[in-house]
Amino acid sequence: MTTKRKDYFGYKNHAALDKAVAEIGDKLNRRIVLSKNNVEVGSNDVIYLPMYMTMFL
């Protein structure tokens, strides 16, 4: 019997962002994560932006 192992090191797991939202979530307008992938809107309205788009923030 094989079980699926949860990927704790994937780019969609962001403990620091979760902690910041828990502490000062009322002051944050947007949740943005910079990654190597394309633009994507994930769960909890997290926006994933590629690194080259930092000039537009």
C-alpha positions in Angstrom: 0.0 0.0 0.0 1.4 3.3 -1.0 0.4 6.7 0.4 0.9 10.0 -1.2 3.4 12.2 0.5 2.5 15.8 0.9 5.0 18.1 -0.7 6.1 20.5 2.0 8.8 22.1 -0.2 6.7 23.1 -3.2 6.5 26.7 -4.4 2.9 26.9 -3.3 3.7 26.3 0.3 4.6 29.6 2.0 4.7 29.5 5.7 6.1 33.0 6.1 3.2 34.5 4.1 0.7 32.5 6.2 2.3 33.8 9.4 2.3 37.4 8.2 -1.4 37.1 7.2 -2.2 35.7 10.6 -0.5 38.5 12.5 -1.1 41.6 10.3 -3.7 40.3 7.7 -5.9 43.3 8.1 -3.1 45.6 6.9 -2.3 43.6 3.8 -4.0 44.4 0.6 -2.6 41.7 -1.6 -0.7 38.5 -1.1 2.1 38.2 -3.8 4.6 35.4 -4.1 7.5 35.7 -6.6 8.3 32.4 -8.4 9.9 31.1 -11.5 6.5 30.1 -13.0 3.9 32.0 -15.0 1.3 34.4 -13.5 -1.3 32.5 -11.5 -3.9 33.2 -8.9 -3.9 30.4 -6.3 -6.0 29.6 -3.3 -6.8 32.3 -0.7 -6.3 34.9 -3.5 -2.5 34.5 -3.5 -1.0 35.9 -6.7 2.1 34.1 -8.1 4.2 36.4 -10.3 7.4 35.5 -12.2 10.5 37.2 -11.1 10.8 39.5 -14.1 7.5 41.2 -13.2 8.9 42.7 -10.0 9.4 46.0 -11.9 5.6 46.3 -12.2 5.0 46.1 -8.4 
